[in-house]
Amino acid sequence: MGIIDHTFDILKPYLDDCNDMLELGCQEFMLSDGIRPAKPYFESLGINHISIDLEECFGALKIDLTEDLNFRNDFDIVTNFGTSEHCMKQYPVFLNMHKACRVGGYLFNWVPKVDNWPEHGYYTYRPTFFEFLSNMFGYSIVLSGETATCNNTIDGWTLYAIMQKTSESTRPVNYITNDEGEYLMAEHLKRDKK
C-alpha cells in the first residue's frame, strides 16, 4: 500500500522520539513530491530501522511474518502500512507486532477496509478490527479512522489506527494457539482470496 501523504503526516510527529523501528513490508513513500523507498529516510533520522518482506526489496530481511520473529520489546514503533492483508494467517502477524513493540511504543496500522481494494490481498478488515485488537492485546487506541487512499472514494477505503502498548499483556493472548487466534479474529476480517 505504501506511505502516502496522509499517513506520513500522522506518522511524522512520532519519529522524534523513535530510536528503533520495525516495518512490515518494504515500504515506499508515495508522496505528492514523488515515490521513493522509505528506509533511507528513517535511517537519515538516526533511527535503527529494520524492514521485513519476503521479496527482500530495499534492504528488507527475508522473513515470513507468520513465523515467530523472535523480537521481544525491541521497537519504539512497529508499522503495518498495508502488509498484513498479504499474509495467509493473520493472528501470528499481529502477535509478532505485539511482541516486537516496547511498552510505551506505538503500533501503526493501515489496512484495506472490507469490500474495498479488490484483488489486493487475502484479507480486508472490518471497522471493528482495531477495537477488537486493542482489547485482545491491551492497547490504548490513540487515533483511528478511515481514509480514501489516493482519493479513490469508490473502492480505495483504508482503515487506520495508532495503538499504544501500555503494558506487557498478561491476557490470554500469550497462551492461545495460532488456530484459536485465527478463530477469534475471523469475525473482524473478510477473506477475499482462497
Phi and psi in degrees as a GROMACS rama.xvg file:
@    title "Ramachandran Plot"
@    xaxis  label "Phi"
@    yaxis  label "Psi"
@TYPE xy
88.5155  171.616  GLY-2
-104.131  107.137  ILE-3
-93.5266  175.342  ILE-4
-53.0325  -48.2286  ASP-5
-58.9457  -45.4895  HIS-6
-62.6278  -47.2365  THR-7
-63.2544  -39.8624  PHE-8
-60.5353  -36.508  ASP-9
-76.5814  -39.1041  ILE-10
-71.0842  -39.6776  LEU-11
-50.165  -46.6159  LYS-12
-62.5584  -24.2323  PRO-13
-79.0283  -15.4559  TYR-14
-73.8809  -22.3544  LEU-15
-59.303  -35.9536  ASP-16
-104.657  15.876  ASP-17
-97.6147  124.195  CYS-18
-101.556  -34.3931  ASN-19
-134.69  131.852  ASP-20
-134.255  134.097  MET-21
-112.932  126.844  LEU-22
-116.223  122.312  GLU-23
-81.8951  122.284  LEU-24
88.4843  160.636  GLY-25
-101.038  100.194  CYS-26
-86.4711  153.551  GLN-27
-117.615  146.778  GLU-28
-77.7246  126.727  PHE-29
-119.024  70.0744  MET-30
-100.123  169.841  LEU-31
-61.418  -22.8752  SER-32
-97.3711  10.269  ASP-33
132.521  174.407  GLY-34
-110.905  133.447  ILE-35
-160.473  155.962  ARG-36
-59.4219  143.197  PRO-37
-82.108  -32.5  ALA-38
-52.4182  -49.2402  LYS-39
-58.9808  -34.8036  PRO-40
-64.4523  -49.5511  TYR-41
-61.2987  -40.9123  PHE-42
-66.1066  -33.247  GLU-43
-66.0093  -19.483  SER-44
-86.3121  0.588764  LEU-45
85.0552  13.782  GLY-46
-85.0613  130.338  ILE-47
-72.7061  105.839  ASN-48
-111.67  126.337  HIS-49
-123.631  128.663  ILE-50
-117.637  149.289  SER-51
-127.906  125.568  ILE-52
-160.106  135.426  ASP-53
-62.0811  -21.4224  LEU-54
-84.9278  -7.22352  GLU-55
57.2767  24.4682  GLU-56
-74.7244  150.34  CYS-57
52.0405  37.8107  PHE-58
80.9877  14.6815  GLY-59
-72.9448  148.063  ALA-60
-78.5683  137.843  LEU-61
-85.1435  94.1512  LYS-62
-138.621  137.06  ILE-63
-75.8986  119.861  ASP-64
-68.8018  -11.6677  LEU-65
-91.6258  -0.883782  THR-66
-101.009  157.018  GLU-67
-61.8249  122.847  ASP-68
-79.8547  -12.8369  LEU-69
63.2402  25.9575  ASN-70
-97.8073  136.105  PHE-71
-135.987  106.781  ARG-72
55.9034  39.81  ASN-73
-97.3737  -13.3469  ASP-74
-128.735  141.431  PHE-75
-78.3552  -33.2303  ASP-76
-133.627  133.93  ILE-77
-124.936  126.518  VAL-78
-116.01  146.799  THR-79
-136.607  82.0883  ASN-80
-95.2455  65.0176  PHE-81
84.3253  44.5211  GLY-82
-117.055  -40.7572  THR-83
-57.5117  -32.9973  SER-84
-66.7426  -12.5697  GLU-85
-91.4645  1.44621  HIS-86
-100.888  134.257  CYS-87
-63.9073  -36.1898  MET-88
-110.339  133.578  LYS-89
-94.7701  -43.7364  GLN-90
-56.6245  -47.1543  TYR-91
-61.6529  -32.4342  PRO-92
-63.1556  -49.6489  VAL-93
-73.573  -29.0206  PHE-94
-66.6847  -41.3459  LEU-95
-61.1138  -42.13  ASN-96
-60.5834  -44.4808  MET-97
-60.8374  -48.0036  HIS-98
-64.9309  -35.1932  LYS-99
-74.3417  -27.9791  ALA-100
-80.9872  136.248  CYS-101
-72.0599  154.439  ARG-102
-61.7509  130.972  VAL-103
92.0812  -11.0413  GLY-104
-81.7972  176.146  GLY-105
-123.651  142.363  TYR-106
-113.122  121.349  LEU-107
-105.326  125.769  PHE-108
-130  128.104  ASN-109
-128.465  115.677  TRP-110
-136.495  156.366  VAL-111
-69.4903  134.175  PRO-112
-73.4867  148.237  LYS-113
-52.4359  140.052  VAL-114
66.7965  24.6202  ASP-115
-130.688  171.519  ASN-116
52.6864  58.3536  TRP-117
-59.4421  137.099  PRO-118
61.3785  22.89  GLU-119
-86.7533  -41.3751  HIS-120
-154.588  -168.334  GLY-121
-80.462  -26.532  TYR-122
-134.606  153.045  TYR-123
-124.602  164.545  THR-124
-121.255  138.995  TYR-125
-81.6833  153.907  ARG-126
-57.5023  -19.5742  PRO-127
-79.2625  -9.4162  THR-128
-59.6743  -48.5265  PHE-129
-71.7188  -32.974  PHE-130
-64.865  -43.1465  GLU-131
-59.3289  -47.6202  PHE-132
-62.0099  -42.6977  LEU-133
-66.2454  -36.2226  SER-134
-69.5813  -38.7222  ASN-135
-64.5271  -43.3061  MET-136
-100.744  -8.28006  PHE-137
78.2568  44.2107  GLY-138
-97.9803  161.883  TYR-139
-103.903  126.836  SER-140
-82.0255  118.013  ILE-141
-84.8814  -40.6621  VAL-142
-156.923  138.713  LEU-143
-151.47  159.082  SER-144
172.728  -161.623  GLY-145
-141.244  153.625  GLU-146
-145.293  149.215  THR-147
-86.4162  103.959  ALA-148
-65.9255  133.068  THR-149
53.0771  34.1731  CYS-150
60.1172  21.3497  ASN-151
-85.2568  93.1255  ASN-152
-87.5754  0.781709  THR-153
-87.1171  -57.5558  ILE-154
-144.133  30.8363  ASP-155
-116.368  26.1209  GLY-156
-75.579  136.173  TRP-157
-125.202  138.063  THR-158
-93.5642  144.413  LEU-159
-138.574  153.982  TYR-160
-156.335  138.983  ALA-161
-109.39  123.216  ILE-162
-122.012  140.215  MET-163
-104.422  132.798  GLN-164
-81.4433  108.175  LYS-165
-91.5338  -19.4624  THR-166
-160.542  164.186  SER-167
-76.5793  116.281  GLU-168
-59.8951  134.493  SER-169
-110.892  13.3416  THR-170
-69.8841  166.034  ARG-171
-58.5224  -14.2585  PRO-172
-53.0611  -30.2416  VAL-173
-74.7624  -9.13468  ASN-174
-122.089  -2.7549  TYR-175
-93.2718  156.272  ILE-176
-80.5117  166.403  THR-177
-60.0404  -39.8181  ASN-178
-63.9853  -41.5814  ASP-179
-64.5162  -40.3713  GLU-180
-63.2111  -42.4172  GLY-181
-60.2044  -42.1387  GLU-182
-61.8753  -45.3246  TYR-183
-64.0989  -35.9422  LEU-184
-77.8585  -20.6548  MET-185
-54.5991  -38.3976  ALA-186
-73.7428  -9.16157  GLU-187
-105.509  6.27158  HIS-188
-128.398  162.894  LEU-189
-130.094  124.089  LYS-190
-78.1204  120.433  ARG-191
-100.307  -26.3311  ASP-192
-125.772  152.852  LYS-193
